[in-house]
Amino acid sequence: MEVHVARQPIYDRQLQVYGYELLYRRSAGATTADVIDDDAATATVLMNTFTEIGLKTLTAGRPAFINLSRRFLGEQDLALPKEGVVLELLENIEPDAEMIDAVRRLSRAGYRIALDDFVLGSDQRDRLLPYVDIVKVDVFDMPPQQIVHHARILRRHRVACLLAEKIETQEIMKLCRSSGFDYFQGFFLSRPSTMSKRTVSSGRLPLLRLIAAMQDPEIQIHQLEQLVNQDPSLSYKLLRYLASPIFPARGIDSIRSAILYLGQRGLANWATLMALSASHDQPSERIVALLMRAQLCQQLAADRRHVGPAARLAHDPSTAFTVGLFSGLDAVLDAPLAVICDELPLTPATREALLERRGPYGAVLACALAQEQGHWEAIAELGFVASRVADHYVAALRWADAHWAWLARIAETPNDGRGA
């Protein structure tokens, strides 16, 4: 899926960019926020800023002005950094006793606070002035004498900084500067621009979090057990997976015993397979081909007698399987491979193989791709024995067909709460 955040520059008196206001957008082409639910809009901007696109990417280290709804301002533990962020109070927030206490608490905690769309004498928000650092004055359609009056009165309140917003003409810009405003924002200076990023659908995040956690060689069995148990459907499907005729295992009746049987790498590959099998919008042939590639990579890494010098360093067949499996996730999950790799703390060897086709596992992957595409000369150049690779290819095809048939059944089966 694609996430979006718009940003509009805020300039200082030297017309240098001081910071950016971050704004909600439904799509890349939207020119207005079209906010229906303030809480939802705030949550979306925060999520996209801090977990998807990145604050530094959006602001290049400059302050980010973030509009917060009343609900978020009332949070006792606001999980936002104090450095690099200005909390902007929306104009529709009623300054009652509860909200004044919340703003006072945030100010004392070290947050910088801006008061949006302030108009003298139109509401009771002047009660918040002792606790805010920046007051934003909407000068659009405001008479010139009113602009000057706002600047003079607010200075008497000892407001640290004044920001004139919605500046649309050069004349108003000059007037705001001469009136003593510190910062300036509006279409005359710069319109908002939207930054977007392709990311992985949130519906697949439980599986990807599990895959990511298993990249840590120090992770404990009980931690993996907790991750699986957090999603009941994962628990159910894991036990269903091990009930397959593919496995000789019997008597596995708990998540812990399933994890011990599969091992950490096996569990990671299962989670990835489940992510693939849940992709109902993908043709099954594409997923079978990816399973076949993963199995072929694993067999090539295990067959150390018939591989080239570079591939002999690919000492872990399970890692080779993971590389083969991940190599096509961009098409299946509909997100760039670099984005998927950023979501998962992969080892340097795995990232090198996936993104650059380099290193020992990159050589194994390159051989598998050459076999798929019929580039026999490339197989020989990589140091592999072509006839042996062909044998592994046929075996991998049979394995993938059998494996996919069972995985598809598991993915389609709902969790009815009765266990495996």
VEXGURO-240049 format. One record per residue (C-alpha): x, y, z; residue number from 1. Coordinates in nm, 3 decimals, decimal comma. Layout:
BEGIN
- X Y Z resi
- X Y Z NUM .
...
END
This chain:
BEGIN
- X Y Z resi
- 0,000 0,000 0,000 1 .
- 0,102 0,366 -0,023 2 .
- 0,114 0,617 0,264 3 .
- 0,115 0,995 0,235 4 .
- 0,209 1,302 0,437 5 .
- 0,197 1,658 0,302 6 .
- 0,437 1,921 0,428 7 .
- 0,424 2,299 0,396 8 .
- 0,737 2,504 0,468 9 .
- 0,746 2,769 0,740 10 .
- 0,993 3,052 0,679 11 .
- 1,185 3,283 0,911 12 .
- 1,243 3,656 0,865 13 .
- 1,539 3,587 0,634 14 .
- 1,306 3,371 0,422 15 .
- 1,499 3,057 0,512 16 .
- 1,300 2,741 0,585 17 .
- 1,254 2,718 0,961 18 .
- 1,035 2,408 0,975 19 .
- 0,746 2,221 0,814 20 .
- 0,383 2,173 0,905 21 .
- 0,288 1,810 0,845 22 .
- -0,060 1,763 0,701 23 .
- -0,297 1,473 0,647 24 .
- -0,361 1,356 0,291 25 .
- -0,580 1,071 0,167 26 .
- -0,387 1,027 -0,158 27 .
- -0,082 1,155 -0,342 28 .
- -0,295 1,377 -0,568 29 .
- -0,508 1,533 -0,294 30 .
- -0,461 1,909 -0,251 31 .
- -0,662 1,944 0,071 32 .
- -0,683 1,744 0,393 33 .
- -1,057 1,658 0,377 34 .
- -1,047 1,554 0,742 35 .
- -1,359 1,374 0,864 36 .
- -1,223 1,252 1,199 37 .
- -0,957 1,461 1,376 38 .
- -0,838 1,166 1,585 39 .
- -0,799 0,943 1,280 40 .
- -0,618 1,216 1,086 41 .
- -0,376 1,277 1,374 42 .
- -0,311 0,904 1,413 43 .
- -0,247 0,864 1,040 44 .
- 0,000 1,152 1,024 45 .
- 0,186 1,027 1,332 46 .
- 0,202 0,668 1,203 47 .
- 0,313 0,766 0,854 48 .
- 0,567 1,016 0,987 49 .
- 0,737 0,811 1,254 50 .
- 0,698 0,450 1,138 51 .
- 0,675 0,467 0,761 52 .
- 0,837 0,769 0,593 53 .
- 1,053 0,893 0,881 54 .
- 1,067 1,233 1,052 55 .
- 1,415 1,315 0,924 56 .
- 1,311 1,236 0,566 57 .
- 1,018 1,475 0,594 58 .
- 1,187 1,765 0,770 59 .
- 1,564 1,724 0,717 60 .
- 1,616 1,791 1,087 61 .
- 1,400 2,105 1,102 62 .
- 1,106 2,137 1,345 63 .
- 0,789 1,949 1,248 64 .
- 0,460 2,119 1,333 65 .
- 0,209 1,840 1,396 66 .
- -0,164 1,905 1,441 67 .
- -0,291 1,713 1,742 68 .
- -0,655 1,641 1,821 69 .
- -0,795 1,683 2,171 70 .
- -0,768 1,310 2,241 71 .
- -0,395 1,299 2,170 72 .
- -0,326 1,613 2,372 73 .
- -0,497 1,450 2,668 74 .
- -0,269 1,143 2,660 75 .
- -0,082 1,106 2,989 76 .
- 0,219 0,956 2,813 77 .
- 0,254 1,123 2,474 78 .
- 0,502 0,904 2,288 79 .
- 0,654 1,179 2,076 80 .
- 1,006 1,321 2,083 81 .
- 1,046 1,660 2,248 82 .
- 1,324 1,758 2,010 83 .
- 1,229 1,843 1,655 84 .
- 0,853 1,853 1,715 85 .
- 0,608 2,139 1,776 86 .
- 0,264 2,032 1,900 87 .
- -0,001 2,235 1,723 88 .
- -0,337 2,282 1,899 89 .
- -0,625 2,277 1,652 90 .
- -0,860 2,575 1,655 91 .
- -1,163 2,359 1,740 92 .
- -1,023 2,241 2,075 93 .
- -1,229 2,384 2,360 94 .
- -0,999 2,544 2,623 95 .
- -1,177 2,395 2,923 96 .
- -1,007 2,312 3,253 97 .
- -0,910 1,962 3,139 98 .
- -0,742 2,088 2,826 99 .
- -0,564 2,373 3,002 100 .
- -0,422 2,121 3,249 101 .
- -0,307 1,899 2,959 102 .
- -0,134 2,187 2,779 103 .
- 0,029 2,303 3,103 104 .
- 0,158 1,949 3,166 105 .
- 0,299 1,914 2,815 106 .
- 0,468 2,253 2,838 107 .
- 0,630 2,166 3,170 108 .
- 0,741 1,832 3,023 109 .
- 0,947 2,023 2,766 110 .
- 0,727 2,014 2,456 111 .
- 0,704 2,320 2,233 112 .
- 0,342 2,415 2,167 113 .
- 0,182 2,622 1,894 114 .
- -0,170 2,767 1,904 115 .
- -0,333 2,743 1,561 116 .
- -0,564 3,001 1,399 117 .
- -0,569 3,240 1,694 118 .
- -0,809 3,536 1,671 119 .
- -0,823 3,798 1,946 120 .
- -1,156 3,826 2,121 121 .
- -1,323 3,542 1,929 122 .
- -1,280 3,263 2,184 123 .
- -1,136 3,181 2,525 124 .
- -0,807 3,044 2,398 125 .
- -0,614 3,338 2,540 126 .
- -0,618 3,130 2,863 127 .
- -0,367 2,901 2,690 128 .
- -0,123 3,180 2,600 129 .
- 0,099 3,142 2,911 130 .
- 0,179 2,783 2,807 131 .
- 0,239 2,814 2,432 132 .
- 0,560 2,901 2,250 133 .
- 0,420 3,001 1,911 134 .
- 0,091 3,165 1,819 135 .
- -0,027 3,125 1,461 136 .
- -0,246 3,404 1,326 137 .
- -0,460 3,339 1,019 138 .
- -0,413 3,659 0,816 139 .
- -0,623 3,547 0,518 140 .
- -0,894 3,810 0,462 141 .
- -0,787 3,990 0,780 142 .
- -0,782 4,371 0,743 143 .
- -0,429 4,521 0,760 144 .
- -0,501 4,713 1,080 145 .
- -0,617 4,389 1,245 146 .
- -0,291 4,218 1,152 147 .
- -0,092 4,497 1,317 148 .
- -0,325 4,491 1,619 149 .
- -0,279 4,115 1,670 150 .
- 0,097 4,145 1,661 151 .
- 0,099 4,431 1,913 152 .
- -0,141 4,269 2,162 153 .
- 0,021 3,926 2,147 154 .
- 0,361 4,080 2,214 155 .
- 0,212 4,230 2,531 156 .
- 0,121 3,875 2,638 157 .
- 0,492 3,792 2,600 158 .
- 0,431 3,521 2,344 159 .
- 0,773 3,393 2,241 160 .
- 0,709 3,373 1,866 161 .
- 0,440 3,489 1,624 162 .
- 0,363 3,306 1,300 163 .
- 0,154 3,455 1,022 164 .
- -0,021 3,185 0,821 165 .
- -0,223 3,179 0,497 166 .
- -0,019 3,459 0,342 167 .
- -0,128 3,486 -0,022 168 .
- 0,010 3,818 -0,147 169 .
- 0,338 4,004 -0,140 170 .
- 0,170 4,304 0,023 171 .
- 0,047 4,097 0,320 172 .
- 0,389 3,936 0,348 173 .
- 0,556 4,277 0,375 174 .
- 0,298 4,394 0,629 175 .
- 0,349 4,086 0,849 176 .
- 0,726 4,131 0,848 177 .
- 0,702 4,499 0,938 178 .
- 0,448 4,419 1,214 179 .
- 0,700 4,199 1,393 180 .
- 0,596 3,844 1,304 181 .
- 0,878 3,590 1,338 182 .
- 0,766 3,316 1,100 183 .
- 0,561 3,305 0,780 184 .
- 0,355 3,042 0,599 185 .
- 0,119 3,048 0,302 186 .
- 0,063 2,988 -0,067 187 .
- 0,252 3,305 -0,157 188 .
- 0,567 3,146 -0,017 189 .
- 0,507 2,777 -0,087 190 .
- 0,217 2,538 -0,130 191 .
- 0,208 2,203 0,051 192 .
- 0,374 1,913 -0,127 193 .
- 0,293 1,548 -0,061 194 .
- 0,555 1,286 0,014 195 .
- 0,454 0,924 -0,037 196 .
- 0,604 0,585 0,034 197 .
- 0,516 0,234 -0,069 198 .
- 0,490 0,010 0,234 199 .
- 0,366 -0,331 0,338 200 .
- -0,005 -0,377 0,412 201 .
- -0,081 -0,369 0,784 202 .
- -0,272 -0,695 0,749 203 .
- 0,057 -0,876 0,694 204 .
- 0,245 -0,701 0,972 205 .
- 0,201 -0,974 1,238 206 .
- 0,377 -1,219 1,008 207 .
- 0,647 -0,970 0,911 208 .
- 0,708 -0,881 1,277 209 .
- 0,756 -1,249 1,349 210 .
- 0,996 -1,282 1,055 211 .
- 1,185 -0,973 1,172 212 .
- 1,216 -1,099 1,529 213 .
- 1,362 -1,426 1,408 214 .
- 1,652 -1,246 1,244 215 .
- 1,787 -1,193 1,598 216 .
- 2,014 -1,489 1,679 217 .
- 1,969 -1,419 2,053 218 .
- 1,591 -1,443 2,056 219 .
- 1,450 -1,693 2,306 220 .
- 1,188 -1,962 2,251 221 .
- 0,943 -1,798 2,492 222 .
- 0,968 -1,470 2,297 223 .
- 0,882 -1,646 1,972 224 .
- 0,598 -1,823 2,147 225 .
- 0,456 -1,488 2,263 226 .
- 0,476 -1,341 1,911 227 .
- 0,286 -1,634 1,762 228 .
- 0,028 -1,639 2,040 229 .
- -0,050 -1,267 1,993 230 .
- -0,239 -1,356 1,675 231 .
- -0,477 -1,652 1,727 232 .
- -0,490 -1,724 1,354 233 .
- -0,110 -1,764 1,347 234 .
- -0,123 -2,016 1,630 235 .
- -0,393 -2,214 1,456 236 .
- -0,225 -2,213 1,116 237 .
- 0,114 -2,313 1,256 238 .
- -0,033 -2,627 1,412 239 .
- -0,230 -2,696 1,095 240 .
- 0,090 -2,662 0,893 241 .
- 0,265 -2,931 1,098 242 .
- -0,034 -3,162 1,054 243 .
- 0,054 -3,179 0,684 244 .
- 0,149 -3,519 0,538 245 .
- 0,470 -3,343 0,430 246 .
- 0,598 -3,370 0,787 247 .
- 0,655 -3,695 0,974 248 .
- 0,602 -3,516 1,307 249 .
- 0,331 -3,641 1,539 250 .
- 0,221 -3,539 1,887 251 .
- 0,283 -3,165 1,835 252 .
- 0,006 -3,005 2,036 253 .
- 0,149 -2,671 2,149 254 .
- 0,310 -2,364 1,996 255 .
- 0,630 -2,427 2,193 256 .
- 0,667 -2,782 2,063 257 .
- 0,595 -2,660 1,708 258 .
- 0,867 -2,395 1,734 259 .
- 1,115 -2,647 1,874 260 .
- 1,035 -2,891 1,593 261 .
- 1,072 -2,636 1,311 262 .
- 1,363 -2,442 1,456 263 .
- 1,412 -2,067 1,422 264 .
- 1,491 -2,066 1,050 265 .
- 1,213 -2,310 0,972 266 .
- 0,966 -2,095 1,162 267 .
- 1,079 -1,786 0,972 268 .
- 1,029 -1,961 0,640 269 .
- 0,684 -2,083 0,749 270 .
- 0,582 -1,727 0,840 271 .
- 0,696 -1,603 0,500 272 .
- 0,512 -1,884 0,325 273 .
- 0,196 -1,789 0,512 274 .
- 0,237 -1,429 0,402 275 .
- 0,257 -1,553 0,046 276 .
- -0,038 -1,789 0,071 277 .
- -0,251 -1,505 0,213 278 .
- -0,198 -1,303 -0,105 279 .
- -0,532 -1,381 -0,269 280 .
- -0,475 -1,116 -0,534 281 .
- -0,174 -1,303 -0,670 282 .
- -0,187 -1,588 -0,923 283 .
- -0,096 -1,919 -0,765 284 .
- 0,157 -1,986 -1,043 285 .
- 0,362 -1,688 -0,926 286 .
- 0,376 -1,813 -0,568 287 .
- 0,454 -2,171 -0,672 288 .
- 0,739 -2,038 -0,884 289 .
- 0,873 -1,850 -0,583 290 .
- 0,851 -2,158 -0,361 291 .
- 1,033 -2,353 -0,629 292 .
- 1,308 -2,088 -0,645 293 .
- 1,352 -2,097 -0,268 294 .
- 1,377 -2,476 -0,262 295 .
- 1,618 -2,473 -0,556 296 .
- 1,842 -2,222 -0,375 297 .
- 1,840 -2,444 -0,068 298 .
- 1,934 -2,754 -0,268 299 .
- 2,210 -2,571 -0,454 300 .
- 2,362 -2,448 -0,127 301 .
- 2,350 -2,803 0,014 302 .
- 2,510 -2,957 -0,298 303 .
- 2,863 -2,837 -0,234 304 .
- 3,028 -3,065 -0,491 305 .
- 2,865 -2,909 -0,796 306 .
- 2,875 -2,536 -0,722 307 .
- 3,114 -2,256 -0,802 308 .
- 3,379 -2,111 -0,568 309 .
- 3,162 -1,818 -0,456 310 .
- 2,862 -2,038 -0,378 311 .
- 3,070 -2,276 -0,165 312 .
- 3,070 -2,002 0,100 313 .
- 2,691 -2,028 0,118 314 .
- 2,724 -2,275 0,402 315 .
- 2,365 -2,248 0,534 316 .
- 2,099 -2,402 0,305 317 .
- 1,823 -2,249 0,521 318 .
- 1,958 -1,900 0,454 319 .
- 1,968 -1,981 0,084 320 .
- 1,601 -2,084 0,105 321 .
- 1,515 -1,751 0,271 322 .
- 1,703 -1,556 0,003 323 .
- 1,519 -1,740 -0,273 324 .
- 1,185 -1,688 -0,100 325 .
- 1,238 -1,318 -0,032 326 .
- 1,367 -1,246 -0,383 327 .
- 1,013 -1,223 -0,521 328 .
- 0,831 -1,065 -0,229 329 .
- 0,820 -0,729 -0,408 330 .
- 0,574 -0,867 -0,663 331 .
- 0,370 -1,071 -0,414 332 .
- 0,340 -0,809 -0,140 333 .
- 0,317 -0,520 -0,389 334 .
- 0,599 -0,322 -0,229 335 .
- 0,956 -0,251 -0,344 336 .
- 1,208 -0,511 -0,227 337 .
- 1,420 -0,238 -0,065 338 .
- 1,115 -0,134 0,144 339 .
- 1,056 -0,493 0,255 340 .
- 1,423 -0,532 0,347 341 .
- 1,403 -0,213 0,552 342 .
- 1,108 -0,361 0,745 343 .
- 1,317 -0,665 0,841 344 .
- 1,659 -0,654 1,015 345 .
- 1,818 -0,899 0,772 346 .
- 2,181 -1,007 0,791 347 .
- 2,427 -0,822 0,564 348 .
- 2,479 -1,138 0,358 349 .
- 2,105 -1,173 0,295 350 .
- 2,059 -0,805 0,204 351 .
- 2,362 -0,819 -0,028 352 .
- 2,218 -1,121 -0,205 353 .
- 1,868 -0,975 -0,241 354 .
- 1,946 -0,618 -0,338 355 .
- 2,277 -0,656 -0,523 356 .
- 2,296 -1,025 -0,626 357 .
- 2,638 -1,033 -0,465 358 .
- 2,810 -1,259 -0,214 359 .
- 2,781 -1,638 -0,180 360 .
- 2,402 -1,638 -0,147 361 .
- 2,381 -1,391 -0,432 362 .
- 2,564 -1,645 -0,650 363 .
- 2,316 -1,917 -0,553 364 .
- 2,023 -1,686 -0,628 365 .
- 2,175 -1,581 -0,961 366 .
- 2,210 -1,947 -1,059 367 .
- 1,847 -2,020 -0,970 368 .
- 1,730 -1,722 -1,175 369 .
- 1,947 -1,828 -1,469 370 .
- 1,791 -2,176 -1,457 371 .
- 1,441 -2,027 -1,457 372 .
- 1,521 -1,807 -1,755 373 .
- 1,713 -2,071 -1,951 374 .
- 2,045 -1,886 -1,945 375 .
- 2,265 -2,195 -1,950 376 .
- 2,585 -2,002 -2,022 377 .
- 2,532 -1,793 -1,708 378 .
- 2,502 -2,112 -1,500 379 .
- 2,839 -2,232 -1,628 380 .
- 2,997 -1,890 -1,574 381 .
- 2,887 -1,900 -1,211 382 .
- 3,071 -2,232 -1,172 383 .
- 2,768 -2,462 -1,140 384 .
- 2,722 -2,793 -1,321 385 .
- 2,424 -2,735 -1,548 386 .
- 2,297 -3,095 -1,547 387 .
- 2,304 -3,106 -1,169 388 .
- 2,118 -2,774 -1,145 389 .
- 1,852 -2,913 -1,381 390 .
- 1,803 -3,216 -1,156 391 .
- 1,761 -2,992 -0,853 392 .
- 1,515 -2,780 -1,051 393 .
- 1,287 -3,076 -1,124 394 .
- 1,298 -3,187 -0,759 395 .
- 1,221 -2,832 -0,642 396 .
- 0,921 -2,814 -0,876 397 .
- 0,770 -3,132 -0,728 398 .
- 0,829 -3,004 -0,374 399 .
- 0,672 -2,665 -0,449 400 .
- 0,357 -2,816 -0,600 401 .
- 0,300 -3,040 -0,296 402 .
- 0,381 -2,764 -0,047 403 .
- 0,161 -2,502 -0,208 404 .
- -0,144 -2,731 -0,216 405 .
- -0,128 -2,771 0,162 406 .
- -0,043 -2,408 0,236 407 .
- -0,337 -2,286 0,030 408 .
- -0,572 -2,510 0,231 409 .
- -0,440 -2,368 0,559 410 .
- -0,471 -2,007 0,444 411 .
- -0,834 -2,062 0,339 412 .
- -0,932 -2,238 0,665 413 .
- -1,077 -1,998 0,929 414 .
- -0,986 -2,030 1,294 415 .
- -1,302 -2,156 1,461 416 .
- -1,149 -2,156 1,806 417 .
- -1,139 -2,537 1,834 418 .
- -0,769 -2,572 1,764 419 .
- -0,604 -2,783 1,495 420 .
END
